[in-house]
């Protein structure tokens, strides 16, 4: 993590390192809202969400290295590395002006001291207001 002028910069990406990104947060990630969802796709991947506005995200790789997977309502854009299959970030249905970063894909993830909130994504419609 690099701290500059009131922002905290983090880098991350997929397993094979073909996909690399940088995010800039106003506060340390340790004070950010991290969410563990139990919906059908997040549960299988163990995805830990950090939802950030799109301007705070910079893809350092070529967008063409990503594959888009959509299901159900076909609103969310689940972006996977074409080479290793890891979903390090995606466009969530709940926040169309944001990216959801998979915190597990941030460099040095194991060194972060995170507080994780649970979200009942299996009952998405009933619970979505709790994360907006």
C-alpha positions in Angstrom: 0.0 0.0 0.0 1.3 3.5 -0.9 -0.1 6.5 0.9 -0.1 9.9 -0.9 -1.8 13.2 -0.2 -4.7 11.8 1.8 -5.3 8.8 -0.5 -4.3 5.1 0.0 -3.2 3.3 -3.2 -3.5 -0.5 -3.5 -2.6 -2.7 -6.4 -4.0 -6.1 -7.2 -4.9 -8.5 -10.0 -5.5 -12.1 -11.0 -3.4 -15.2 -10.2 -1.3 -15.2 -13.4 -0.8 -11.4 -13.2 -2.2 -10.8 -16.7 -4.8 -8.6 -15.1 -3.4 -5.8 -12.9 -5.3 -2.8 -11.4 -4.7 0.0 -9.0 -7.3 1.5 -6.6 -7.2 4.7 -4.7 -9.1 5.0 -1.4 -9.8 8.0 0.8 -9.1 5.8 3.8 -7.1 2.7 4.6 -8.7 -0.5 3.4 -8.7 -1.6 7.0 -11.4 1.0 7.7 -13.4 0.2 4.5 -16.6 -1.8 4.3 -15.8 -5.3 3.1 -18.6 -7.7 2.4 -18.8 -11.4 2.2 -21.8 -12.4 0.1 -23.5 -15.9 0.0 -25.1 -15.6 -3.4 -24.7 -18.4 -5.9 -21.5 -17.0 -7.5 -19.8 -15.2 -4.6 -20.1 -18.2 -2.3 -18.4 -20.5 -4.8 -15.5 -18.0 -5.3 -15.2 -16.8 -1.7 -15.4 -13.3 -3.1 -14.8 -10.5 -0.6 -16.4 -7.2 -1.9 -15.0 -3.8 -1.7 -17.3 -1.5 -3.7 -15.6 1.7 -4.9 -16.7 4.4 -7.4 -15.4 3.9 -10.9 -13.0 6.9 -10.8 -11.1 5.3 -8.0 -10.1 2.3 -10.2 -7.5 2.1 -12.9 -7.0 -1.0 -15.0 -3.3 -1.3 -15.8 -3.8 -4.2 -18.2 -5.6 -4.6 -21.5 -9.4 -4.9 -21.2 -9.2 -7.6 -24.0 -7.6 -10.0 -21.5 -11.0 -10.1 -19.7 -14.0 -12.3 -20.4 -17.5 -11.2 -19.4 -19.9 -13.7 -17.8 -23.5 -12.8 -17.2 -26.4 -14.8 -15.8 -29.9 -14.3 -14.4 -30.9 -10.7 -15.0 -27.8 -10.1 -17.1 -27.0 -6.8 -15.4 -23.8 -7.5 -13.5 -20.7 -8.0 -15.6 -18.6 -10.7 -14.0 -15.1 -10.1 -15.5 -12.7 -13.1 -15.5 -9.1 -13.3 -16.7 -9.1 -15.3 -19.9 -5.8 -17.0 -19.0 -6.3 -18.1 -15.3 -10.0 -17.6 -14.7 -9.8 -15.4 -11.6 -12.4 -12.7 -11.1 -10.4 -9.9 -9.4 -13.1 -7.2 -9.9 -16.5 -6.9 -11.6 -19.4 -4.5 -12.3 -22.1 -5.3 -9.7 -25.8 -5.1 -10.4 -26.3 -3.3 -7.1 -23.9 -0.4 -7.8 -23.9 0.4 -11.5 -21.5 3.4 -11.0 -19.0 1.3 -9.1 -16.6 -1.6 -9.3 -16.6 -4.4 -6.8 -13.0 -5.3 -6.0 -12.2 -8.8 -4.8 -10.2 -7.9 -1.7 -8.6 -11.4 -1.8 -6.9 -10.3 -5.1 -5.2 -7.2 -3.6 -1.5 -7.6 -3.3 -0.4 -8.6 0.2 -4.0 -9.5 1.1 -2.9 -11.8 4.0 -1.2 -8.8 5.7 -4.4 -6.7 5.8 -6.4 -6.5 9.0 -10.0 -6.4 7.7 -13.4 -6.2 9.2 -15.9 -8.3 7.1 -19.7 -7.9 7.1 -21.9 -10.7 5.9 -24.5 -10.1 3.2 -27.4 -12.6 2.5 -27.1 -12.5 -1.3 -29.3 -15.7 -1.5 -32.1 -13.3 -0.6 -30.8 -10.4 -2.6 -34.1 -8.5 -3.2 -34.9 -8.7 0.5 -31.5 -7.5 1.7 -30.1 -5.2 -1.1 -30.9 -2.0 0.8 -28.5 -2.9 3.5 -25.5 -2.3 1.2 -26.6 0.7 -0.8 
